[in-house]
């Protein structure tokens, strides 16, 4: 049987890959295929599904080499598609909302920046349905799901061969062009592939911090106005950036499993709510000489917590933290200390977070936490929970041209796993830019 040659093979079926395929079809590029090692993509489409329609969130316009007008136009295009999903509901309305300006002024008084984007949400329980909805926009693209790419070879005369495995069988596909959109879960796999192909790459920043869970009554005055509020702090002692991220009113704390460590995360369901709200408070970390490997640095912190927690993340009550003591199972829900006000939604190990977190990061988080309590009084209630570690690995970065093509001609990149976005909307936009670049390349050949 003759091997089929594709014009474009997209690695990854998350928002970057799906939107790239949609635009390639719109631009008349045929023979397009998507390969994904999972039946459904890992990441934001399945986990919670928050959309931020604001050029300040999830996009680096300098990295993408586009202006604000272009970014807004692409954001509008992605929005038309996303909000067509019936279970995607608007949760933050910014037009003529005077309360947002009040919060912004209060935050400014305490040295913080407040950003309130237009936001939509579908919930983790609708994740697979939204993926099916997005796939339904593709009419000609072929899918190779539960198919793992083990290596990529350059072909003589141009093009590439992808060596894959599915059901323990070895298969291969030839293509003129590759768009790598592996997401954060596949970022390190693609970095290894990139080394073999001599694709230039470097280390980007990571975010290291904690996930906060509290009785939602303390944070409802904010989240009733802005579903996922964005507070940004510049710490006075170190001059570092700390921000709130991924707020889930009525949500739950969850765990992300890796090979030799675990991280905390959070989400919310559409049909079922808890009595709590959770959000991340994270410190952006960049490293330079002599050690610039932010991947290794973040994993070192994660493994340390893994050991301290006996294989689980650690959780500590604010009441214990403020007194310099570790939390213990015996007093974890003590009514005497008012700990019963917030019941944990994830069974982490009570302990001492300061024992595992680098001192500079801990200083930054605590300074920002205290400022946030002045903006939103009550979040430092003794019952409030802090889980660790929460680490966002956005650290694999590929230099590209304005079409998101790497130094190896014919290999393009997009999405969170390659340093081109942070979040669902940004990933979709980067996929569109790459698709336009691929189409432009073909129009000249």
N, C-alpha and C positions, 0 to 999 in steps of 0.2 A: 504494500500500500504506500503510495507516494505521500511524503510528509507535507502537510499544509504549511505555507509560509504566511504569517500575518504581517500586516502593516504596522500594527502597534499591539504590544502586550503590556497590560497594566498589572503590576504586582500589588495586590491589596484591594479589597472591596469595601473599604470604609468611605467616608464622604469625599475624600480627595479622589479616589479611584472611580467612584460612581459618577461624580460630576464631570470628571475628565471624559469618561465614556459618553455621557450625555452630549457634551459639546463636540466631541469628535464625530458623533452621528449627525449633529446639527450642521457641522462644517463639511459633511460629505466624505469623511474618511471611512472607508469600509475595511473589512477584515481586521476587526478589533476583538481582542479577547481579554478577559480578566481572570487572573489566577489568585486564589486565596487558600491558605492552608487550613482554614476553618470553613464550616458550613455557613456561618454568619461571622461578620467582622467583629473583632474585639474593639473596645473603645466606646466613645461617646454615643454612637448611635444606639447601642444596646444598654449603656449604663446612664440612666437618668434622662438624657436628651434635653439639655438646656441650650437654647439658641440666644446669642447676644448679637443684636444688629446695631453695631456701633464700631466705627473704624478704629477706636482706641482699644478695643478688646479683641484679642486673638490674632491681630495682624501687625506686622512690621512692614510699613510701606516702603522703607528704605531697602529692606531685604527683598521684597517683591519687585522693587524698582517701578512702582506705580504711584500716581498722585491720588489725592483725596477724591477727586471727581471720578476717576476710574474705579477706585475702591468702592465708592457708594453705588456706582452703576452695577458692578459685579455683585455687591451685596443685595441689591434690589432683585437681581436675576435669581440668586439662590433663594431669597425669601419667597418669591412667587411659587417656587417648587415646594419648599418645606411646608408652608402654611396651607398648601393644598391637601396635606394629610389631615383627615377629619379629626383626629384625636390630638392634634397639635394646637394648644390653646395659648392665647396671649396672657401673660401673667404680670407684666410691667408696662404701664401706659405712661409715657413721658410728656405727651402733648398737654400744655396748659396745666401742669401739675405743680402747684405752688408749694406743696409739701416737700418736693424734692429740693427746691431752692433753700428751704429752711434747714434741711439736713446738711446740705452742702455748706451753708454758713456756719453751722455748729461744728462740723468737721474741721473747717478752716480755722476756727478759733482754737482748736486743739492740735494744730499742725498736721492735719491729714487732708488728703485729697479724696473727694467722693465722686464716683462716677455712677450714673444711673442709665444704663442702656435700655432700649426697647428689648423686651425679653419674651420668648415663647418657650413652652415646655410640653413634653408628651409623657414623661415618666418611664421608668425602667420596665414596667409591665407592658408597655406598648413598643418596646424596642424592636422585636422581630417583625412586627407589623409595619413599622416605618421602613425597615430595610426592604421588605417585600414591595412596599409602595414605591420606593425609589428605583428598585430594579425594574418595576413595571414601566418606567419611562424609557427603558432600553429595548429597542426593537430588533437590532441586528447583532449586538454584541454577544459573543459566546462566553460562557462561564465555565471555568474549571475549578470547582470548589473541592475542599478537602484534598487539595493537591499542593504538595510542598516543593518549592524550588530548591534544589540542592546545590546547583552551580550554574554559572553563566559563562559561555564561551564566545569569544569573538570569532566571526567567520571570515575567511579569506574573501576579499571582494566586497566586504561590508555586511552589516547585519550581525545578529546574535543568535545563539542557540541556548535555550533554557533546558537544563536537565532536571526533570521533575520525578516525583514518586507519588503514586496513588494506589491505595490498597496493596502496598508492598510491591507494586509493579513499577518498573522504570519506563518513563515516557519522555519524549523531548519535543520541543516546539521551536520553530525558527521564526524570527521576526526582524523586520527592518529597524524597528525602534522600540525602546523600552521606556515605560514610565513607572518608576519605583515610588509607590505610596504605601509603605509597609506599616504605617502607624507606629505608635510608641512600642507596642508589643513586638514588632518586628524590626525595630531600629538597629539593634546590635547585630542581628543576623545580616542585615543589608550592609552594615559597616564592614563586616568581615568579607562579604562579597566585593565591596568597593575596593578593599585593599588588593584583592587578586586582580581586579580590572584596572588598577592604578587610577581610580577616581579620587580626586582631591577631596579631603574632608578634614574637619577639625572638631575641637570640643566646644560646645556652647555652654551656657549657664544651666544650672538645675535649681529647683526650689525645694528647700528643706524646712520642715516645720511640724506642726501639730494639727490635729482635728479637734475642734471644740464641739461639745454637745451640751445643750442646756435646755431647761424647760422653756418651751417655745413662747410662753407669756412674756419673757424678758426681751425677746428679739422681735416679737410680732409688731410692735410699733414701727419698726423699720421695714420688715419683710411684707407687711400689709401694703406698703407703698412701693417698695422695690423688692421683687422676689429674691434676686441674688445681688445684694448690694456690694459694691466694690469700694473698699476703703484702702488707700495706699499711704503708707507711712515712710518717712525717711528718718532713721533713728538718729538721735542727737549724739550718742556716744561714739558710734562707729560710722555714721553716715551711710548705712546700708538700707536697701529697699525691703520692706515687709508689706504684704498685701493680704486681704481676705480673698477667698476663692471658693467657688462651688458651694454656695449656700443652699440648704435643703430644708425649707419649712415643712414641719410634719414628717421629716425624713428619718433615715436610719444610718447608722455607721456600719460600714462593711469592711471586708479585708480583701486585699489583692495578694494572691499567692505567686511567689517566685520560687526558683529552684532551691535556694538556701536562705531565704528570708521572706518576711511578710510585711506589707505596708497597709496602712489604714486609708480608707476612702469613705465617701458618703453618697447617698442617692435618695430619691423619693419616688414613691409609686403614685400613679394617677388616681387609683381607686381606693387606696387605703393609707391613712395618715396616722402618725404616732403623736404623742404629746410633746415631742422634742423637736428642736431645730439643731442642725449641725452645719459647720462650715470649717474650712481650712484657714489657718493663719500661717503663711509661708514666707521664708526668707530667701531671696534670690542670691545664689552663690556663684561667683565667677572666680576661676583660678588662673594664675599666670605662671611664670617661671619661678622655681625650677620644676614645679609639679602642676600641670594643667589638666590632668585627667579627672574631670568632674564626675565621670561615670564611676571610677574606682572610689572616689571620695564619698559619693552618695551611698554606694554599696557597702562601704566600710561602716558607715553610720547605721544602715539597715541591719547588717549582720550583728552589730553590737547589741541593738535592741532585741534581736531575735534570740541571742544568748541570754540576755537579762530577763526576758519574758518566758524563757523555757519553750521557745517556738511560737509564741504569740506576741502581738503588740502589747505595749504597756498602757495602762490607764491610771490617772491620778485625779483625785478631787482637788479643786482649787483651794478648798479649806485646808487640806493637808499641805499642798504646795506652798501656800503662804506662810505656814508655820515651819517649813523646812523639814517636814517628815514625809516618809513614804506612805502611800495608801496601803491598807491591808484588807484582806477579805473579811476579817472579824468586824471592822467598823465601817465597811464600805457603804452600807445603807443605814447608817446610824440616824435615828430620828432626833436624838439629843443634839447632834451637830447639824441638823436640817438637811442631811444628805438625801433623804427620801424624796425631796422636791424634784429631783431628776433621776429617773431610772435608766440605766444604761441599755442601749439597744444592741450592743455587741459585747460578748463575753470575753473581754481582754483581761490581762493579768494585772491586778493592782500592784503598783510599784512606784518608783521614783524616776520621773522623766529626766530630771537634771543630771542623773547618773550616766545617761547615755548620749545626751545632746552636747555638742561642742559648746563651750562657754560663750563664745561670741554670738552664736546663733541663739542660745538661750536668753542672753541679755537683750538681744533685738526683739525676740518674741514677747518677752515679759514687758518691756517698755511699750511696745505697740498694744499689747493686751490692756494695759492700764489706761492708755489714751482712749482706746475703744470703749472702755467702761465709762469714761466721762462723756462720750458721745451718746452711748446707749446705756444708761445707768441700769445696773442689775446683772450684767453678764458675769461679773465677778462674784456672784452668789456662791457661798461655800459648796453647794451641790454641783456646780458646773464641772463637767468632765473634760480632761485633756488627754487625748490619745496620741501615741507616738509609735513609730515615725510616719509622717506623711511626706513623701518625696515624689516630686514630679520630674521625671527624666526627659527633658527636652534637649538633651546635650549632644546629640549627633547632628552635625551641621555640614552641609555641602555648599560650597561656593558655586554660584550659577550665573548665567547671563540673564537678560530680561525675560527670556522664554523659559527659564528654569531648566536649561540644559547644562549639564556638567561639562567638565573639561574633556570627557570622553564623548565624542560626537555620537548622537543617536541615543544617549541615555539621559532622560529627564527625571526630575524628582518633584515630589509634592507632599504636602501634609505635615502633621506633627512629627512624625518619625524621621524627617530629614531636615528639620529646623526651619520650615517654611510657614508654620502656623502654630497656633495654640487654641484648639477648640474646633467644634464642628463647622461653624460658618467659615472661619478662616481656612480650614482644610479644603472645604468645597471650592472656595475662591482660588486657592493655589492650584487645585486640579483644573479649573477652567483656564487659568493662565498658561499652564503647561500644555493643555489641549490646543489652545490657540497657537502656541509656539510650534507644536508638532505640525499643525495644519499649514502654518506659514512655511515651514521647512519643506513640506511636500509640494507646496505650490511652486517652489523654485526648482524642483527636480523633475 
